[in-house]
Amino acid sequence: MASPEAAASAATGEPPSVTPTVLEARGVSKRFPGVVALDDVSFTLRAGETHALVGENGAGKSTLIKVLTGVHRPDGGELLLSGQQVHFARPFEAQQAGISTIYQEVNLVPLMSVARNIFLGREPRTRLGLIDFGRMHREAATLLEGFRVTVDPRRPLHTLGVGTQQMVALARAVSVRAQVVIMDEPTSSLEPREVETLFRVIEDLRRQNIAVLYVSHRMDELYRVCDRVTVLRDGRHIHTGDLADLERVQLVSMMLGREITEVRRHGVTSFGDEDHDIARKPILTADGLTSRHRLDDISLDLHPGEVLGLGGLLGSGRSETAKALAGALPLDKGTISVAGRVLRRISSASAIRAGISLLPEDRKAEGIVPGLSVRENIVLAALPRLSRGGIVSRKRQDRIVDIFMKRLRIKASSPEQKVGELSGGNQQKVLLARWLCLEPKVLLLDEPTRGIDVGAKAEVQALIDELAQEGLAVLLISSDIEELIEGSDRIVVLRGGATAGELTGDQVSEAALLSVLADHAPAPVPPAPVPPEADTGSGADAGAGGGTEGGAGGGTEAEAGAGADTPDPLTPAPDAADAPDVATAPDDPHPAPVPGRAAADLPADAPADAPAVKEDLR
């Protein structure tokens, strides 16, 4: 009888390995209505390795992870853990078997303390069966010290930044004594120093012979921490092998199914070669925009045919500026003019009527309505224009949706497919279609390529360039330095909610941007005071403060500990069907200081203190 390693080699086409296989998928298939998400996928995960799982959005990565962790049951094939066939009906069973998962969106309980989130469902008990809070807090503090996270374990999770919450999720995943840790875009919300901590944790897991399945769109990370790679495309297994044997362009070509040239005119993006034909007269003028504790006297103008970049460190006020222009952030003073006409009452509705559209930073929380179809999401903002006498024309809807699905290459089984079932890149295109169908004069793009694969990213960048060529005024916010430099005609740099500088013409360069940022780098901010222990809180404060899911339901930690149904923190949380198109949550106002970066990674003329600034911008 063939060994498990020999069987795995036959299934995946890999040479046999002396390293034991800890997790294996053999011929796994998964179908949804109208879509084959996984088609006969096989791969192996070896003990102690860090294995990259890559592919375009929609390639099947998330579905495979959910099959491995018990969120979805496969329609065909089998899963083996340490050589034994397993069937997971729910995520808790996968966790109990030794598979721990960290999802891109933090799936913890906001009102509970840090310690309770780490040990939820596994709380240490006294002899009387009560939760031993003292021991739990001590063990949580010790665990967090290993991640270089200095936070009181009694502190409510919702009072922490997203990056710190992600580190808490990582601490929970590691604490369950897993054989396998699955990381889905783990660095998407982390500061550079937190990324370095994550990489050290991965090395520690390697030394403990724990396998890591690592999903990321960031090539630099993959080549730094991963040993092998599995490529998926259109739900099929394309390649598994040593990552070091593949050049980046080869890996990208496998993901896309076509040849691709990484180096463009500027370097690494898909923005075009030609300069934009920028009109002299601005279409949008903002003067003295001020919002308490958020914006301080921001002024800028935007011209038809121009891509204006908005740069700055985390917490600089980039997103707040875009939301203010879109009428989604209340202003204490300042004026906004479109085509020479001042908006008297600035609101989201008045901004849309004036021709201003905003693509928000968080497409899931602030953009898509996952329970509605692709068609319904695209025409959502245009319904008043598509109706006559209060009756919406379905024929006109279908015509518009068909045009934009073709133009933006939106991949869906049909316009009636739920948008929540699409990949992140296609969801982003649906949002773009929603606002483009209004024929705006000004398009505000907040991190338009964040969290989407290289193929979708290239398409979105090319579309931005095309829209500017057609005469649309575009405001581009991006934490990707290369994207900001190569995609912008001008760049306005912000710091602390105020204007720090402006780059025009030949000044639009990485060295110049880093110089402005370094000259205006924020001083370290002392840690915020620790709120009271939340283990017995009522949840009312959270509900009054802007709404967490726990506050809305009145749930408390005491109730959860008493046996109330508690959501499994390892299960992906459902998208909110009533999410608004825009939100007013500010960037983190207290960016953490970050370590420096090798000078070799920077331009020769970059300022001496630019390394930390460049990392913070990312």
N, C-alpha and C positions, 0 to 999 in steps of 0.2 A: 504493500500500500504506500502511495506517495506521501511524503511529509507535507505538513502545511506550507512550508516554504517552497517546496517544489510545485505544489498546486497553485500557490500565489504567483509564482514565476510564469506558469503556463497561462494563467488568466490575464495577467497584465503585460506579458511580453518582456519582463525584466529578467536579468540574470539572477540565479539563486543567491541568497545572502546568508552569511553565517549569523548575522544579527537576527534575533528572534522577532517575528512579526507579532505585534500586539493587537492591531486592529486591521481587519480586512473586509473589503466589499467585493463580492463576486457577482457580476452580471446584474447589478441593481437597476431596476426600472421604476419610474414613478410617473403617472399620468394624471393630469387635471383636465377638466372639460375643455376640449379643443386644443390641448397642449401636451406634448410629450416632454416633460421636464427633465427626466433622466432616461437614457436609452442604453441599457446593457453596460453600465459603468462598473469597472473593476479598478481597484487600487489597493495598495498595502501601506501600512504605517508601522515602522519599525521602532522598537524600544530605544529610547534615548536620542532619537533624531528629531530635527525640526523640519517638517515637510510642508512646502508651499503648495497651496491649492489656488490656481489662477484660471482666469477666463474672463471674457467680457461679461457685462451685466446681462443676465438671461442665459448664461452658459450652463447653469445648473448647480453652482457652488452652494448657494443658500439651501436649495432643496436637498442636496446631498448631506449637508450638515444636519438638517432637520431629520433626515432619515437615520443618520448615525446616532442622533440623540433622542430619538423616540417621539419627536413632534409629529412626523409623518410615518406611516407604515408603508414599506415598499410594496409595489404591485408585483414585483418579480425579483429574483435573485436572493442572496442571503448575506448576512453579516456574521463575522466571526470575531470573537474577542478572546485573545490568548488561545486560539485554535479551536474554541468551542462556539458552536452556533448559538446566536442570541436573537431574541425577539423582544423589542422594547415597545410597550403599549403607551408609555408616557415618559416624559423627561426624567421624572424621579427615579424610574427603574434604571435608566442609563447612568444617572449619577451614582446610584447605589452599586452599579457594576464597575464603576471606576472611570466614567467618561464625564469630564467637567467642561463647561462651555462658557465663554465670555462673548457676548453679542455686541455688535457695533453700538446699538442703543442700550444704555444701561437699564437692566431689568431688575431693579431692586425696589424696596418699599420706602418711598421718600420720607414718611413720617417716623419711621423707626430709627433707632440709633445706629451708628456705624457698627458697633459690636453685634447688635441683634441681626443686622443684615448679613454679617459674616457667618454667624452661626445659626441662622434661621432654619428651624427644623432639626437642628443638632445641638441645641443649647445644653451646656453642662448643668447637671441637676444636683440638688442636695439629697441627703438620705431620705428626706420627706417627699421627694419628687418635685420640689419647687425649683425654679430657675435660679442658679447660683450666679447672680449678677456680678459679684466681686471677681470670681474666677473668670467669667466670660470677658469682663473688661480687661483683666490682666492678660489673658491669652490673646485677645484682639490687639492690645497695645504691642505685645511682643511680635505678633505677626506683621503688623504695620511697620514696625521698626525695620524689619527686613526689606521693606519696600521704600525705606527712607521717607515715609509719610508721617509727619508729626501732626497728628490731630487727636483730640480727645475722643476715645471710642464711645463716650456717652453722647456725643454731639449728634443731633438729628441729621440724617443724610441729606435732606433737601437744603440744608444751609451751606453745603459744600459746593465747590465748582464742579463742572462736568468732568474735568480731568481727574480730580481727586475721587469722585464717585467711581470712575472707571478703575482706578487703582484699588478701591474697596472691592469692586467686583472681581478683580484679579486675585486679591487676597482670599476672597471666598472660594474661588475656583481652585486655588492651590491648597487650601486648607482641608479639602475633602479627601486627601490622600488618593488622588486619581492616578490611573495608569496612563490616561490620555487627557490632554488639555487642548481643547479646540478654541482658537482665537480668531474671531471674525472682525477684521479691521480694528485691531486693538489700539492702534495709535491715532485713530481719527480725531480723538478729543484730547490728546495728551500734549503737554508742553515738551520741548526738547529734553529737559532734564528728566521728565517722567518717562520719555521714550528710552533714554539710557538706562533707567532703573528697570524698565520692562525687559530690555535685552539682557541685563544681568540676571534677572529672574529666569529667563529662558535658559541661560547657561547653567544656572543652578539646577533646573529641571533636567537638563541633559546629564549632569553629573549624577543625578538620582535615577537615571535610566527611565525617565518619564518622557513619553512621546508628545510632541506638540504638532498639531495641524494648524498651519498659519495661513490665514486668508488676508491678502492685502493687494491694493492696486499700486503700491509704492515700490518701484523696482529697486531702489537703493536699499530698502529694508530687506527685501527678499534675498538679495545677493549678499547681504551682510550676515543674516542669521540662519538661513535655510540650507539644508544639506541636499535635499532632493525636491523635485517639483512634479506635480501632476497638472496637466493642462486639460480643461474641459472646453468644448465648443458645441453650442446648440444641443446640450444635454448628452453629448457623447464623450467618451474618453479618447483623447488625442495622443497624449504622450505622458510617460512617467520615466524619470531618469535623474541623474546627478545634475544639479543646477549649474555647477561650475563648468560643465561641458557645453553649456548653451550661451551664446552671445545674446545680449539683450534683444537685438533686432530679430534673432531667430525665435526667441520666446514670444515676442509680440506677434510675429508672423503666424506662429502656431495658434495663438489666441484668436487672431482675426481671420485666419484662413486665407490670407492674401499677403503678398509682399508689401513691405512698408519701409520707408526711409525715415530713420529716426532724426537725422540732422536736416533741418530745413534752412531757409535763408538765415533766420535768426539763431537757430539752435535746436530747440526741443519741442516747439509747439506747431500748431497747424494754421497759424495766422498767415495771411497772404503776403505776397511780395510788394504789391503796389501800395503807394500812399493813398490815403483817403482824400476825397474832394470835399474839404471842409468849408461850409458857408461862413462868411464873415460875421453875419448877424446871429447872435445866440438865439436858440429856441427856448432855452430854460435859463432863468437867472434867479439865484438865491442870494439874499442879502441879509446878513446879520442873524442867521438862524440860531436861536438860543433856547435851550430847554434845561430846566434846573437839574444840576448834577450830571448832565449828559452831553449837552452841546453848548459851546461858548463862542458866539459871534462867527459862525461859519458862513463864508460867502464863496460862491463859485458860479461859473456859467458854463453852459454846454451848448455846442453848435451842431446843426444838422450835418450828418456825415462824419461825426467825430466819435472816437472812443476815448472817453475820459476815465483814466484810472484813478481809483481812490485807495491810497496806500496808508499803512500805519501798523503799529503793533497791536496786539490783542488789547482790547479795552480803549482803543484810541477814538472810538466814535464813528467808525465806518458804517456799521449797520444802522446806527441811530440816524446818521445823516440821510441814508437812503430811505429810511422809514419816515423821516420828517418830510422829505420831498414828496413821498407818496401819501402824505396825510395820515400816516399811521402812528405818528409820535406827536403828542401835544406840544406846541411851542409857546414859550413865554413872550417871545417877540421875534421879529424877523418877517420878511416878505418873500413870496415865491411868485415869479411871473413866468407865464408860458406864452410865447409869441407876442410879447409886449403887454399882455393883459395880466394884471395882478389878481391872484386868487384871494377873494375877500374872506371867505370862510374856508379855511384849509381843513379838508377831511379826505378820507379815502375816496368817497363818492365824487367830490369836486375834482380831485386829482385825476381820477379815471376819465371824467367828462372832459377835462382839459387836455387829455392825451398822454398822461403819465402812467406807466405800468411798472409794477415791481415784482421781480422774481425773488422770493425770499430765500434766506440762507438755509433754513431747515424745511425741505420740501414736504416731509412727513407731518410735522407739527403745524406748519404754517401755510401749506400749499394744497396738496392733493386731498381729495375726499375718497379714501380707499374703497368705501362701500359702493361708490357710484361707478358707472362704466367709463371707458375712455371717452366716448362721445359726450356724456354728461359733464365730465370734467373739463373738456375742451370748450364747450359752449357756455359754461356756467356764468362767466362774466358778460357774455354777449346776449343773454336771454332777452333783456329789454329791447335790444335792437332787432331781434329775430321774431318779435311778436307784433301782431296787429290786432287791436281790440282785445288785448289780454290773451290771445291765442298764439302759441308758439308754433311756427312752421317747422314741421319735422323735415320737410323736403329741403329747406334752407339749412337746417342743422346738418343733415347728411352731406350736403354739398360742401360746406365749410370743413367738416371733419375729414372728408375724403381728401380735400386739397392739402390740409396740413399734415395728415398722416403720411402722405406721399412726400411732401416737401421735407419734412423732418425725419423721414424714414423711421417712423414709430413702429416697432415690432409688437404686434398683438394678433391674437387669433381672429379677432373681429373688433369693430368699434364698440361692441356691446360687452367685451371682456371687462371685468372689474379692474380698475386701475391699480388696486392694491396687489394684484397678482403679477404685475409687470416688474421688470428689473428696475433698479434705481436710475439707470441712464434713460430708459424709456419713460419713467415717471417724470424725469426732468424735462424731457421733450414735450410731454403732454402739457406741463405747466407753461413752457414757452409758447406752445400752440394756443393755449388759453388767452395769453396776452397779445400775441401777434394777430390773432383774428379780430382784435379790436382796432387794428391799424393805428397803433400809438405813434405819437410824435417823439416821445422819450421813453427809453427802456432802461430800467434800473436793474442790474444783475448783481446779486449778492452771492458770491461763491458759486457761480453757475456750473463749475466742473468738479466740485468737491464730491468725493465718494462715488464717482462713476468710472467705468473702465476706460482703458486707453483709446479704444475705438470710438466710444460715445464722446469722450473728451475731445478727440480730434474733430468730430462732426460738429460739436457745439462751438468750438473755437472757429472753425471755418464758417459756421452760420453767423457768428457775431461779426466777422469780417465782411461777410456778404451783406448783412443788414446795414452796416455802416456805408458800404459802397452804394447801397440803394438810397442813402440819405437819412437814415434813422439816426437819432442822437442816442448814444449808448453810454451809460455809466457803469464801469466794471470794477467790482470789488473782488479781490482775490488775495489769498494768503500765499499763493504760489508766485515767487518772485519772477521766475522766467515768464509765466503767463502774463503777469502785470506789465512787465517791461515790453515784451514782444507784442502784446495786444493793444497797447495804449498809445494814443497820439500825444497826450499830455498826462501828467500824474499830479494830483493834489495830495499832499502828505498831511495826515492828521496826527495829533498827539494830545491825549487828555481831553478830547472833545473840541480842540481848537486847531486852526490851520498852522502847520509847522513849516510848510514850504510848498513850492510848485516847480515841477520839472517840465521844460518845454524843449522841442527840437532835439538837438544833439545832447541835451542834458538828460534825456530819457535813457538812462543806463543803470546797470546794476550798481556800479560804483557810486554814482551820484545819489541813488536812492538810499543806499546804505549809509552814505555820509550824512544825509539829512536825518535819517533815523538815529544814527549814533549821536549826533549833536543834541538830539531831543529825547534821548532814552530816559524813561521814567526811573525815579529813585525807588529802591526797595520799599515796599509797604509793610508795616508791622502787621502781625497776624491779628485777625479779628477776635474779639472776646468770644469765649465759648458760651453758647446759650445754655439754659438749664437743661437738666436731664429730661429726655422725652419719653422715657419708658412708661410713664403713667399719664402722659399728656392726653388732652381731650380731642386734639385734632382741629380745634376751632381756629387756632392761630393760622394754621396753614390754609384753611379755607378762606379766612379773611384776607390773607396776603396775596392772593392772586391765583389760588386754585391748584392744588395737587389732587391726584385721584383719591388720595386718602382723605383729604380735607372735605371733599365733596360728599363723601359717604359717611363722615363722622366716625370713621374707624380709628382705633387706637391700638398701641402696642399691647396694652393690657388685655384688650379684647382678643387680639391675635394669639397671645399666649394662653388665653383661656380656652382655646379650641375653635375659634372662628375660622372659617375657610380663608386661608392665606394664599395669594397667588404664588405659584412656583417661580422664584426669581430667575430660574434657569430657562424658563419658557419665554419665547419672544412675545412681548406685549402687543396686543392688537392695536392697529392704528385707530385714532379717534376719527369717527365718521364726520363729526361736526367741526373739524379743525378749521380755523379761519384762514383766509388767504394771506394775511399779514399779522404780525404780532409786534408787541412793543418791548419785549424783553431785551435789555441792553447786553452788549458784550461784557465779559468779566472785567469789572473796573480795576481789579488788582492783579495784573499779570505777574506771574512768579518770575524771579530772576532765573536766568538760564546759564548753563555752562558755555564756555567758548568753543569754537570750532577750529579745526586746523586751518592755518593761514593759507595752505595750498588750495583750499576750496574757494578762495575769494579772489576777486580781481586784484591785480598788482597795485592799483591805485586806491583800493578801499581803505577807509580809515582804520586806525589801530584797534578801536573798540567795536568794529563792525561785526566780528564773528558772532558774538552773543546776540546782537541785534538781528542778524540774518536768521538765526535759529528761532528767535522769538517771533519774527514775522511769519515763519512757516507755521 
